[in-house]
Amino acid sequence: MTSRWASFRAGLEEFCAGPYRRTFARARREEDDLFRMVVLAEALGVPDPAAYYTAELLPALYQDFHAWHRRMGMDRSPLEHVGCC
């Protein structure tokens, strides 16, 4: 009986969220891009009063940096110290 409810729940969730999956993915990507911009603001030349606190987040963002700057329309890396291209 439990497996039937679990499969019913999974089907209902797919029915409700399925059509909006692309919209959810786009919204998450835009939020991630905004977060990345806030963290990299000081390195990009924008004065950031919270740069001391966001500096420790930079290593976590470097792995996706190339995809981010390509998505933002920059052919080359805008940072001198990050040579991903």
MOPEZI-V814009 format. One record per pair of residues at least 6 apart in sequence whose C-alpha atoms are under 8 Angstrom apart, sorted by sequence separation. I is the first residue (numbers start at 1). GAP is how many residues later the second one is. If there is no record, write none. Layout:
I_GAP ; I_GAP
This chain:
41_6 ; 42_6 ; 69_6 ; 70_6 ; 77_6 ; 41_7 ; 69_7 ; 77_7 ; 69_8 ; 77_8 ; 42_9 ; 69_9 ; 76_9 ; 66_11 ; 39_12 ; 39_15 ; 39_16 ; 39_18 ; 40_18 ; 66_18 ; 39_19 ; 65_19 ; 66_19 ; 36_25 ; 44_34 ; 33_35 ; 44_35 ; 43_36
